[in-house]
Amino acid sequence: MLSAAAPRRVAIIGGSRIPFARANTAYAELSNSDMLAGALQALVDRFDLHGQRLGEVVAGAVLKHARDINLTRECVFSTTLSHETPAYDIQQACGTGLEAAILVANKIALGQIDCGIAGGVDTVSDAPIALNDGLRKTLLRAGRARSVGGRIAAFGGARPSMLKPELPRNAEIRTGLSMGEHCELMARRWNIARADQDALAVASHRNLHAAYEAGYLNSLVVPFEGLSRDNNLRPDIDPGKIAAMKPVFDRRAGTLTAANSTPLTDGAAVVLLASEDWARERGLPILAYLRAGEAAAVDFVRGDEGLLMAPVHAVPRMLSKLGLSLQDFDFYEIHEAFAAQVLCTLAAWEDAEYARERLGLAEPPGAIDRAKMNMWGGSLATGHPFAATGGRILASLATMIDRRGSGRGLISVCAAAGQGVVAVIEK
């Protein structure tokens, strides 16, 4: 039964993440469990949660092995949290980490729990490889056979081609196009220039490097497996070299390159959320408050809406409920799946026709101050371990607001299958 009490404010206490690593580098031999447990234990150590029973831990991964059943619960067992802490997995593609935080926050707001941890993890280096479906069905038929002869007969249709394994799908099931190919279509629809995409990528690396050099990330990023910083970061990024790179998704006429697209990445990130009373009783800091969250989806299959445009819809809906405008923010964290996707989002918010026909608004949300966007770098620089990105952004933004002493921040995360998750935090 839900609590009848008035909703409580949800405090963001702090976050922890391991440095993000390009696929097949520092974490090539590690599993989702290894990385998520590492990030969780760092959070436990930082806030002295040893032996404590929390309300729950919610996390997930996009790429999971069969062995990852109850992944989050198993990771709790690998930490010094009380093993009586409940835990469960969720998965909403790249929105997983932020959606996990919204789930935990809702339970805190309703008084069902007093505290919880949310986050996510992903490894591309240790991606699951499945049996060829023909071979899998052959083995199942053999297992169902009641005699030795029947088992032998089950293999009668086996072919050498069945030995070829099946890799994780790198395309949308309904269209057959990769996310990058979909984003190329979006860039063409919104006339996003290659030079603007490259400039955003350069700014992402420079902002992240400056944040590390200033020590802003010291409380968030914990050394792990020999890394102390994200190894995709290019401190000396050269705009000339970026401009010379060739397109990777549409080699003839495309604008998306390896530099203005996020790399395949391994990593994990988690965030501690709580009621104000729980935090204050333990003398823990309150960086900011998670005020609202919203999810949206677009029909990118039957219509001409872009795959990664759902946050464009989610943000105005959320702001309408809060009585806020798009300009009422001190910080904007827009996940950089691709530089083009960020620029399409900004362009759509400024387009009057799109606002009327797609968003149902009399006026477009308008422009933002881009100097306030991704001020400590974004996914183009940090990398993007799919389910971990939401936790990274939430913890970083809360820390920014706390350093400033007050403020309001907007988070926008696009996700596969035409989805998006957004949130507002403030202090």
C-alpha positions as CSV (number, residue, x, y, z in Angstrom):
1,M,0.0,0.0,0.0
2,L,1.3,3.4,-0.9
3,S,2.0,5.9,1.9
4,A,-0.8,8.6,2.4
5,A,1.7,11.2,3.6
6,A,2.8,14.1,1.5
7,P,5.7,13.3,-0.8
8,R,9.1,13.9,0.7
9,R,12.0,15.7,-1.0
10,V,14.6,13.3,-2.4
11,A,18.2,14.2,-1.5
12,I,21.2,13.4,-3.8
13,I,23.9,12.5,-1.3
14,G,26.7,11.7,-3.7
15,G,27.9,9.4,-6.4
16,S,30.8,7.1,-7.3
17,R,32.0,5.8,-10.6
18,I,35.0,4.0,-11.9
19,P,36.9,5.7,-14.7
20,F,35.3,4.8,-18.0
21,A,37.4,2.8,-20.4
22,R,37.3,2.3,-24.2
23,A,36.2,-1.2,-25.1
24,N,39.0,-3.8,-25.1
25,T,41.4,-1.7,-23.1
26,A,41.8,-1.5,-19.3
27,Y,38.7,-3.5,-18.4
28,A,38.8,-6.1,-21.3
29,E,38.9,-9.0,-18.9
30,L,36.3,-7.7,-16.4
31,S,32.6,-8.5,-16.2
32,N,29.6,-6.3,-15.5
33,S,29.7,-7.7,-11.9
34,D,33.3,-6.8,-11.4
35,M,32.7,-3.2,-12.4
36,L,29.4,-2.6,-10.7
37,A,30.6,-4.1,-7.5
38,G,33.7,-1.9,-7.7
39,A,31.6,1.3,-8.1
40,L,29.2,0.2,-5.3
41,Q,32.0,-0.6,-2.8
42,A,33.6,2.8,-3.5
43,L,30.3,4.4,-2.6
44,V,30.0,2.3,0.5
45,D,33.5,3.3,1.5
46,R,32.9,7.0,0.9
47,F,29.8,7.3,3.0
48,D,30.7,4.6,5.6
49,L,27.7,2.4,4.7
50,H,29.5,-0.8,5.9
51,G,27.0,-3.3,7.3
52,Q,24.0,-1.0,6.7
53,R,20.7,-2.2,5.4
54,L,19.5,0.2,2.8
55,G,16.1,0.5,1.3
56,E,17.2,-1.0,-2.0
57,V,19.8,-1.0,-4.8
58,V,18.5,-0.6,-8.3
59,A,20.8,-0.9,-11.4
60,G,21.1,-2.7,-14.7
61,A,23.1,-3.4,-17.8
62,V,22.1,-3.3,-21.5
63,L,24.5,-6.1,-22.5
64,K,24.1,-9.1,-20.1
65,H,25.2,-12.7,-20.0
66,A,23.0,-15.4,-18.8
67,R,25.2,-15.5,-15.7
68,D,24.1,-11.9,-15.0
69,I,20.8,-13.0,-13.6
70,N,20.1,-11.0,-10.4
71,L,23.2,-8.9,-11.3
72,T,22.6,-6.1,-8.9
73,R,21.7,-8.4,-6.0
74,E,24.8,-10.4,-6.6
75,C,26.9,-7.3,-6.6
76,V,25.5,-6.3,-3.2
77,F,26.8,-9.6,-1.9
78,S,30.2,-8.6,-3.2
79,T,30.2,-5.4,-1.1
80,T,30.3,-4.7,2.6
81,L,26.7,-3.4,2.6
82,S,24.3,-5.5,4.7
83,H,23.4,-8.5,2.7
84,E,19.8,-7.9,3.8
85,T,19.6,-5.0,1.4
86,P,17.1,-5.8,-1.4
87,A,18.3,-5.3,-5.0
88,Y,16.9,-5.7,-8.5
89,D,17.8,-5.1,-12.1
90,I,16.2,-2.8,-14.7
91,Q,17.0,-2.1,-18.3
92,Q,15.9,0.9,-20.5
93,A,18.8,1.0,-22.8
94,C,20.9,4.2,-22.4
95,G,18.3,5.6,-20.0
96,T,18.8,2.8,-17.5
97,G,20.9,4.6,-14.9
98,L,18.6,7.7,-14.8
99,E,15.5,5.6,-14.7
100,A,16.9,3.6,-11.8
101,A,17.4,6.8,-9.9
102,I,13.8,7.9,-10.6
103,L,12.5,4.5,-9.3
104,V,14.4,4.8,-6.1
105,A,13.5,8.5,-5.7
106,N,9.8,7.7,-6.1
107,K,9.9,5.2,-3.3
108,I,11.8,7.6,-1.0
109,A,9.3,10.4,-1.8
110,L,6.4,8.1,-1.0
111,G,7.9,7.0,2.3
112,Q,8.3,3.4,1.3
113,I,12.1,3.5,1.8
114,D,14.4,6.1,3.4
115,C,17.4,5.6,1.2
116,G,18.7,3.7,-1.8
117,I,21.4,3.4,-4.5
118,A,20.8,3.6,-8.2
119,G,23.1,3.2,-11.2
120,G,24.2,1.0,-14.0
121,V,27.1,-0.8,-15.7
122,D,28.0,-2.0,-19.1
123,T,30.9,-3.9,-20.8
124,V,31.3,-4.1,-24.5
125,S,34.6,-5.9,-24.1
126,D,32.8,-8.9,-22.4
127,A,29.7,-8.8,-24.6
128,P,27.7,-12.0,-24.6
129,I,28.1,-14.3,-27.6
130,A,25.3,-16.7,-28.2
131,L,25.1,-20.1,-29.9
132,N,24.0,-19.9,-33.5
133,D,20.2,-20.3,-33.3
134,G,20.3,-23.4,-35.6
135,L,22.8,-25.1,-33.3
136,R,20.9,-24.1,-30.2
137,K,17.7,-25.7,-31.5
138,T,19.6,-28.8,-32.5
139,L,21.0,-29.2,-29.0
140,L,17.5,-28.7,-27.5
141,R,16.1,-31.4,-29.8
142,A,18.9,-33.7,-28.8
143,G,18.2,-33.0,-25.1
144,R,14.5,-33.9,-25.6
145,A,15.2,-37.1,-27.3
146,R,14.5,-40.3,-25.3
147,S,17.1,-42.6,-26.8
148,V,20.7,-42.5,-28.0
149,G,19.4,-43.0,-31.6
150,G,17.1,-40.1,-31.2
151,R,19.9,-37.9,-29.9
152,I,22.1,-38.8,-32.9
153,A,19.2,-38.2,-35.3
154,A,18.7,-34.7,-33.9
155,F,22.1,-33.8,-35.3
156,G,21.2,-35.0,-38.8
157,G,20.5,-31.5,-40.0
158,A,23.5,-29.9,-38.4
159,R,25.7,-27.8,-40.8
160,P,29.2,-26.3,-40.4
161,S,27.6,-22.9,-40.7
162,M,25.9,-23.5,-37.4
163,L,29.2,-23.1,-35.6
164,K,29.2,-19.4,-36.3
165,P,28.2,-17.6,-33.1
166,E,25.7,-14.8,-32.9
167,L,26.9,-11.5,-31.6
168,P,24.8,-8.8,-29.9
169,R,22.6,-7.0,-32.3
170,N,24.0,-3.7,-33.4
171,A,20.9,-2.4,-35.1
172,E,17.3,-1.5,-34.3
173,I,15.2,-4.7,-34.6
174,R,12.4,-2.9,-36.5
175,T,14.5,-1.0,-39.0
176,G,17.7,-2.9,-39.3
177,L,19.6,0.4,-39.0
178,S,22.3,1.1,-36.4
179,M,21.9,4.0,-34.0
180,G,24.6,5.9,-36.0
181,E,22.7,5.3,-39.3
182,H,19.6,6.6,-37.7
183,C,21.4,9.7,-36.4
184,E,22.7,10.4,-39.8
185,L,19.1,10.6,-41.0
186,M,18.4,13.0,-38.1
187,A,21.4,15.2,-39.0
188,R,20.2,15.4,-42.6
189,R,16.7,16.2,-41.5
190,W,17.9,19.1,-39.3
191,N,20.7,20.2,-41.5
192,I,23.4,19.7,-38.8
193,A,26.8,20.8,-40.2
194,R,29.8,18.6,-39.7
195,A,31.8,21.5,-38.4
196,D,29.3,22.1,-35.6
197,Q,29.4,18.4,-34.6
198,D,33.2,18.5,-34.5
199,A,33.2,21.7,-32.4
200,L,30.9,20.1,-29.9
201,A,33.2,17.1,-29.6
202,V,36.3,19.3,-29.1
203,A,34.4,21.2,-26.4
204,S,33.5,18.0,-24.6
205,H,37.1,16.9,-24.3
206,R,38.3,20.3,-23.2
207,N,35.6,20.7,-20.6
208,L,36.2,17.2,-19.2
209,H,40.0,17.8,-19.0
210,A,39.5,21.2,-17.3
211,A,37.1,19.5,-14.7
212,Y,39.8,16.9,-13.9
213,E,42.5,19.5,-13.7
214,A,40.4,21.6,-11.3
215,G,39.7,18.6,-9.1
216,Y,36.0,18.8,-9.6
217,L,35.8,15.1,-10.2
218,N,38.0,14.0,-7.3
219,S,35.0,13.0,-5.2
220,L,33.2,11.1,-8.0
221,V,35.8,9.1,-9.9
222,V,37.7,6.4,-8.0
223,P,40.9,4.7,-9.3
224,F,40.2,1.3,-10.6
225,E,42.3,-1.3,-12.4
226,G,45.1,1.1,-13.0
227,L,43.0,3.9,-14.3
228,S,42.4,7.2,-12.5
229,R,40.7,9.1,-15.4
230,D,38.5,8.1,-18.4
231,N,40.9,6.8,-21.0
232,N,38.9,8.1,-23.9
233,L,39.7,11.7,-22.8
234,R,42.0,13.5,-25.2
235,P,43.5,16.4,-23.2
236,D,45.4,17.7,-26.3
237,I,42.6,17.1,-28.8
238,D,43.5,18.7,-32.2
239,P,40.5,20.3,-34.1
240,G,42.5,19.9,-37.3
241,K,42.8,16.1,-36.9
242,I,39.1,15.9,-35.9
243,A,38.1,17.8,-39.1
244,A,40.1,15.4,-41.2
245,M,38.4,12.2,-40.0
246,K,36.2,10.3,-42.3
247,P,32.5,9.4,-41.7
248,V,31.9,6.0,-40.3
249,F,28.1,5.3,-40.8
250,D,27.5,6.9,-44.2
251,R,30.9,6.8,-45.9
252,R,29.7,8.6,-49.0
253,A,27.8,11.6,-47.7
254,G,27.7,11.3,-43.9
255,T,28.9,13.7,-41.2
256,L,29.2,11.3,-38.2
257,T,32.8,10.3,-37.4
258,A,34.5,8.3,-34.7
259,A,35.3,11.6,-32.9
260,N,31.9,13.2,-32.9
261,S,30.2,9.9,-31.9
262,T,30.7,8.1,-28.5
263,P,33.1,5.2,-28.5
264,L,32.2,1.7,-27.3
265,T,32.9,1.9,-23.6
266,D,33.1,-0.2,-20.4
267,G,32.3,1.3,-16.9
268,A,29.9,1.6,-14.0
269,A,28.4,4.5,-12.0
270,V,26.1,4.6,-8.9
271,V,24.4,7.4,-6.8
272,L,23.2,7.4,-3.2
273,L,19.7,8.9,-2.7
274,A,17.9,9.5,0.6
275,S,15.3,11.4,2.5
276,E,16.5,14.6,4.2
277,D,16.0,13.1,7.7
278,W,18.0,10.0,6.9
279,A,20.9,12.1,5.5
280,R,20.9,14.6,8.4
281,E,20.7,11.9,11.1
282,R,24.0,10.5,9.7
283,G,25.6,13.9,9.0
284,L,25.8,13.2,5.3
285,P,25.9,16.1,2.7
286,I,22.9,17.0,0.5
287,L,24.3,18.0,-2.9
288,A,20.9,18.7,-4.5
289,Y,17.4,17.4,-4.7
290,L,15.9,15.2,-7.5
291,R,12.7,17.1,-8.2
292,A,11.1,15.4,-11.2
293,G,11.6,12.8,-13.9
294,E,9.8,11.9,-17.1
295,A,10.1,9.4,-19.9
296,A,8.9,9.5,-23.5
297,A,9.0,7.5,-26.6
298,V,8.6,8.3,-30.3
299,D,7.4,6.1,-33.2
300,F,10.5,6.1,-35.3
301,V,9.4,3.1,-37.3
302,R,6.1,4.2,-39.0
303,G,6.6,7.9,-38.9
304,D,9.5,10.2,-39.8
305,E,10.4,11.0,-36.3
306,G,14.1,10.5,-35.5
307,L,15.2,7.6,-33.3
308,L,16.8,9.8,-30.7
309,M,14.3,12.6,-30.5
310,A,12.2,11.3,-27.5
311,P,13.8,13.7,-25.0
312,V,12.6,16.6,-27.1
313,H,9.1,15.5,-26.2
314,A,9.8,14.5,-22.6
315,V,11.3,17.8,-21.5
316,P,8.4,20.1,-22.4
317,R,5.9,17.7,-20.7
318,M,8.0,17.7,-17.5
319,L,8.5,21.4,-17.5
320,S,4.8,22.1,-18.0
321,K,4.0,20.1,-14.9
322,L,6.6,22.0,-12.9
323,G,5.7,25.4,-14.2
324,L,9.2,26.0,-15.6
325,S,10.5,27.1,-19.0
326,L,13.5,25.7,-20.8
327,Q,15.4,28.8,-19.9
328,D,14.9,28.4,-16.1
329,F,18.1,26.4,-15.7
330,D,21.7,27.1,-14.6
331,F,23.0,23.8,-16.0
332,Y,22.0,21.6,-18.9
333,E,23.3,18.0,-19.2
334,I,22.4,16.6,-22.6
335,H,23.8,13.1,-23.1
336,E,26.2,13.2,-26.1
337,A,25.4,9.9,-27.8
338,F,26.4,11.7,-30.9
339,A,27.2,15.4,-31.3
340,A,24.6,15.5,-34.1
341,Q,21.9,14.1,-31.8
342,V,22.6,16.9,-29.2
343,L,22.4,19.5,-32.0
344,C,19.2,18.0,-33.4
345,T,17.6,18.2,-30.0
346,L,18.6,21.9,-29.6
347,A,17.3,22.7,-33.1
348,A,14.0,21.0,-32.5
349,W,13.4,23.0,-29.3
350,E,13.8,26.2,-31.3
351,D,11.6,25.2,-34.3
352,A,8.1,26.7,-34.2
353,E,6.6,24.2,-36.8
354,Y,8.0,21.2,-35.0
355,A,6.6,22.6,-31.7
356,R,3.1,22.9,-33.1
357,E,3.0,19.7,-35.2
358,R,5.0,17.3,-33.0
359,L,4.9,18.7,-29.5
360,G,1.5,20.2,-29.5
361,L,2.8,23.6,-28.3
362,A,1.8,27.1,-29.4
363,E,5.4,28.2,-29.0
364,P,8.7,26.3,-29.2
365,P,10.5,25.8,-25.9
366,G,13.3,28.0,-27.3
367,A,17.1,28.2,-27.2
368,I,19.3,27.5,-24.2
369,D,22.5,29.2,-23.2
370,R,25.0,26.7,-24.6
371,A,27.8,27.9,-22.3
372,K,25.8,26.2,-19.5
373,M,25.7,22.8,-21.4
374,N,27.8,19.8,-20.4
375,M,30.2,22.1,-18.5
376,W,32.3,19.3,-17.2
377,G,32.4,17.4,-20.5
378,G,29.9,14.9,-21.8
379,S,29.8,11.4,-23.2
380,L,31.9,12.2,-26.3
381,A,34.8,12.7,-23.9
382,T,34.0,10.3,-21.0
383,G,32.7,7.5,-23.2
384,H,29.3,5.9,-22.8
385,P,28.9,2.6,-21.0
386,F,25.2,2.4,-21.8
387,A,23.5,1.8,-18.5
388,A,26.1,3.7,-16.5
389,T,25.7,7.1,-18.2
390,G,22.6,8.2,-16.3
391,G,24.4,7.7,-12.9
392,R,27.5,9.6,-14.2
393,I,25.4,12.6,-15.2
394,L,23.2,12.7,-12.1
395,A,26.2,12.6,-9.7
396,S,28.2,15.2,-11.7
397,L,25.3,17.6,-12.0
398,A,24.5,17.4,-8.3
399,T,28.1,18.1,-7.5
400,M,28.1,21.1,-9.9
401,I,25.1,22.6,-8.2
402,D,26.6,21.9,-4.7
403,R,29.8,23.7,-5.7
404,R,27.8,26.7,-6.9
405,G,25.8,26.7,-3.7
406,S,22.4,26.7,-5.5
407,G,20.9,26.2,-8.9
408,R,18.7,24.1,-11.1
409,G,19.8,21.5,-13.7
410,L,18.2,19.7,-16.5
411,I,19.2,16.2,-17.6
412,S,18.3,14.8,-21.0
413,V,19.2,11.2,-22.0
414,C,18.2,9.6,-25.3
415,A,17.9,5.8,-25.6
416,A,17.6,3.1,-28.1
417,A,14.2,2.0,-29.4
418,G,13.1,5.6,-29.7
419,Q,13.0,6.4,-25.9
420,G,14.2,9.2,-23.7
421,V,14.5,9.8,-19.9
422,V,14.8,13.3,-18.5
423,A,15.0,14.8,-15.0
424,V,15.3,18.1,-13.0
425,I,17.5,18.5,-10.0
426,E,17.9,21.6,-7.9
427,K,19.1,23.2,-4.7
